């Protein structure tokens, strides 16, 4: 850890020799210590020390404009991260490997007192994993089954200005890497993170938070109705676990990417500029009911069970507005869902989504969402399109 902190300081000091002192554009470096949370899968694979280190570098810009002011002009930007997961003390014959992530970041101050500020930060992006699961070469690594995962990190920070243009910061965060079932196996990595870093102002460029909305945009309406449809792929973990009964070399080289999708309607009440609340009704579809039945029969014995590709649901949704973007969360319940045993995670589901309303077609949107069960089990990523109707 001392080496990472020292490297952060050296890089930051070197950059300061070439950069002018201004306030809106920052470059930062940080060193972090992460500790994997203890689950039965982590304990089985990593019986020893579950700590690892990372090094990050990022560039951020102060946001500006109408919507940025609603969030106290947060900092937005891009970063890269290297994690030495390969140093984890795994079982003999198991390899986890390092990760290399590229992400977008959002940092917002919530409290300021003189030169000191406290707030929260969120990161989201993709990570390249150097040693994914392989049925022969790396059969014990069931944390991630492919070379790509989704990187997510959220935490709270404390930042202090120590000189003109210079700041130091400390952060406590939660870190997650998961393939969201684009690949299997997909246990995922969860860790608590502790970071120290430094930043230096290198320019006065700011970024506008979202485009200026047309006057007729539904995002300016008090009541918004929308219809949407979307889909994505999902590899079935039930199939992988059913194949546990086979020798490692007898497994398939890859598993079928099954289609999942949904279509629905929603009504949203936009009661303030920053946020809105609404209801969403959708009909969810899965294409792998035959595979689920076959896997359940292997895992739990042959029996009469019900399987249906259709699952209607109702959800409460909460949207947050950032110019021509919305970011939303939803908590829903299936009214009817029959998926056998292995994939039965109860009636509740959760969704996180981002939508974009282009200037040239302000009533239409394109989005991406993640469906989750039990607040922890990623189901699949869904790409969607839709149309909104505004009423004042």
N, C-alpha and C positions, 0 to 999 in steps of 0.2 A: 504493500500500500504506500509506503514512504517513497518508493521509486516513482509511482504514478503521480503523487502530489508534487514531487520535485520536477518531474517532466512537465506537468501543467504550468508550474511557475516559470520554467525556462522558456517554454513556447510563448507564454503570455508576455514575458519580458522582452523576448526577441521581436515580437510583433509591434510592441510599443515604440521601438526605435524607428519604425518606418511609417507610423500612422499619426495623422493629426488628431487633436483632442476635440471631439464634438460629441453630440449627445443622442443621436437617433439610431445609429447603426452600430451594432456591437458584434465583436467576435469573442467567443468564449471557449474555454477548455475546462474539463473537469475529470476527476478520477473518482471512481466509485468502488465500494465493496458491497457485494450482493450475497445473500444467504438464501438458498432454496428453501421454500416451505416444506415441512415434513409431511409427506403423504406416503401411503403404502407403496406406491410405484417408485417414488424417489428413494425411500429407504431400501427397497429391494435392489435398485440399480446402483445406489451410491451409499454404501454402508459407512463410509468414512466422512471426512470433512466436506460439508456442502457449501462452502464459501468459494467465491471466485471474484475476480476484479474486472473492471472495464475502464476504457478511456474514451472520452467524447470530445468532439470539436463541433462547434455550431456557429452560424451567422444568423442574426436576427435583426429585424427592422421594427421601429416603433410604428404602429398603425395610426392612420388618420382618417378623417371623414366622419360623416353623420353617424354611421353604425359603430365605428370605433369608440366614439365618445360614450356610447351606452355601456361599454365595458371598460371604461377608464383607459382607453388607448393601450391595449395590450401589445406585447412584443410577439412577432410571428417570424418564423424562418425555417431553416433546414439544418440538419445535423447528421453526423456519421458517428458510429459507435463500434468499438471492437471489444468483445467479451472473451476472456480466456477460459471458456467452459471446458476446454481440453485439459485443464489442470485439476478438474474434479477427481476425487478419489473413488473411481468406479470399481465394480467387480472385475475380476480377471476376465479378459476377453471382451469387455464392453468399452466402447468409445463414445463420448458425447461430442467432442470437437468444439472448436471456437465458432463464434458467430460474428457477422459483419452486417450492421444495420444502416439503412438510410431512412430518415424520418422527417416529417414535418413537426414543428413544435409551436406551442402557444404558451405564453407566460403572462400572467396578469397579477398586478399588485392589488392587494386587498386592504393593506394597512401601511401607512407611511408615517415615520416619526424622524424628522430631520434627515440624516444621511442613511437611515435604516429603513428597509421595506420588507414586508412579508406578503406572501401570496401563494398561488398554486400554479403548477405547470402540467401540461399534457403533451405527450409524444405519440405519434402513430406513423407506422411505415412498414417496410419489408426488411427481412433479415435473411442473409445467406448463411446456411448452416454447413459446416465443413465435413461432418461425419454423420449423415442421417442413417436411419435403419437400413440394413440390407440383410436379406434372408440367410446369406452365407457369411459375409464378411463382418457384419455387425448386428447379429440377431437379437442381442439383449437390449439394444437402445430402442425402447418403445415410447420415448418422449416425443420424437418427431420422425415422420416417415418419409420426408422428402427434403430437397435442398433449400426450399423456401418456406419461411414462416412469416406470420404477421407479428410485428413488434409493437408493443403498447407499454407505456409507462406514465404514471400519474403520481404527483406528490405535492408536498408543500415545501417552500423554501424561505430562507432568511438571507437578505442581501444587504451589504453595507458598502457605501462609497468610501474609499480610503484615500484617494487622491484624485486630482483632476483627470477624468476619463477612466479611472480604474475602479473596479468593484470586486469584492470577494463574496462568495455565497456558499451556503450549506443547504442540503436538501435531504429529506426523508421521503421515500417513494415506494410504490408497488410496481413491479416489473412483470410482464407476461409475454411469452412467446408461444404461439400456437399456429398450426397449419389450418385451423378451422375446417378440418376434414377434407381439404383439398388433397391431402395425402394421409395415409394411415400406415402405422399406428399414430395416434395423436393424443398422447397424455398431456403434452404441453409442459412448459416451465413457468413456475411462479416463484418470485423472490422478493424479499424486502431489501431495499437499497439505501445506502448511506453515501452521500457525495460531498466532495469539497471541490470548489472551482474558482476561477477568476475570469473576468471579462474586461475588455477594453473597447472604448468607443473609437470607431475608425471612419466615421462619415456621418453626414446629416441627412441621408436619404431615408424617406419613410415610405410605407406601402399603404394603399387605400384598401380598407377592409370591405371587400365586395363591391360590385358595381353600383352606381346610382340607379335606383329602381325607376322604371317608367311610372307615370302617374296612374296608369290603368292597371298596374300589376296587382294580381290577387293577394300578394304579400302585404299590400297596404289596406286590405279590406278587413272589416270587423269580423265577418263570418266567411269562412273559406270551405268550400266543398271540393273534393278531389276524387278521381278514379285512378287506379294504378294497376299495373301488372308487371311481374318480373320473374326471374329465375336464376338458378346457379347450379353448381354440381356439388356432390357430396359422396364421399367414399364411406362405405358402411363398416363401422367398427365391429359389428356383430359378426361379419364374415371373417375378419381377422382373428377374433377370439375363438370362433369355431375351429379355425385352422390351427389353434394351439395344440390340438390333438395330433397334428401331423409333425413329422420331423422338420427341422428348420429348412433344410434343403428341398423339402417337398412342397413348400408353399408356392403360390403363384408368384410370378415376377412382379405383377401389379394387380390392383383391384379395380373393378368397374367403377367409373365415375357416373353415378346415378344422377338423374335430373330431379331437382326439387324447385318448386315455384309457388307463387301465390297471386291472387287478384283480389281487389277489394275496393271499398269506398271509405271515405272518412269525412268527418265534419269537425272543424276547428274554430274555436272562439278566440280571436286575437284581441285580448283585453288590455295589452300594453305594448309599446314598441318592441320590447326585448323578447317577450315570450307569449305563448298561447297554449291552451289546453283543449283536447278534443277526444273524440271517440273514433275508433277504427274497426270496421268489420271486414274480415277477409276469409277467403277459402284457400286453404293450403293444400298442395298436392305433392305426393311422393311417388316415385316410380319403382321403388325397390321392395315392394311388399312380398314378392316371391322369394327374394334373397333373405329377407327377415324371417320368413316362415321356415325356410330351410335351415338357417343358422340356429333359430330357437329349438328346432327338433334335435339338432346335434348337441346343443348346450344343455337343454333342460328336459330332453326326452320327447318322444312323439306324443302329441295330444291335439285335441280339437281347440283351436284358438282363432280369434277373429282378427282379420287384417283388412284395412281399407286404405286406398290411396288418398282419400279425401278427409280433411279435418277443418271444419269451420271454427273461427275464433273471434272473440271480441277483446279489444284492448283500449286502455286509457293511454293517450299519447301526450307528450309534452315537447313542444318545439321551442327552439331558441333561434333568433334571427341575426344574421350577419350579412347585411347587404343582400345580394342576390342568392345567398346560401341560407339553408336552414339546417340545424343539427337537432336531432330528436331522439327521444327515448320512449319506449313503450312497455307496458306491463299488461299481458293478456292472459286469457284462459281459453283453452279449447272447449267448445261445446260438445264435441264428439271427436274421439280419436282412438283408433284401434290399430296398434302396431305390435301386438304380441308382448313379449316379456323384455327382451334385451333393450329395446329402444323406448320402453315405456318409462318416461321420466316425470310422470304426473301431468296434470292438466295445465299448469302454469308455463308460460313462455315469456321471454324478454327480447326486445329488439333495440338496436342502436342504429341510427341511420344519418346520412348526410344527403341533402338534395341541392341541386343547382337549377336555378331558373334563368335561362339565357335572356339577354337583352332583346334579341330579335324575335323570341317567342316567349314572352313573359308569362303566358298562361300554362306553358308546358314545363315539365321538369324531368331531369334524369337523376337517379340516385343509386346509392349502394347502402346495403343494410346487413347487419349481422344478427342472425337469430340464435338465441341461447336458451338452454333449459337449466333449471336449478341454479341460475345466476353464475354458472361456471362451465357448463358443457356446451361448447360451440357446436352448432348444428351445420350451418353453411352460410357463405356469403351470397347475397342476392343482388343482382343488378336490375334496376327497375326504371320504367318510364311512366308518366302519367300526365293528366291534365287537371288544372284547378279552375274553379269558378268562384269569383269574389262577389260578396254582397255587403253593402254598407247599411 
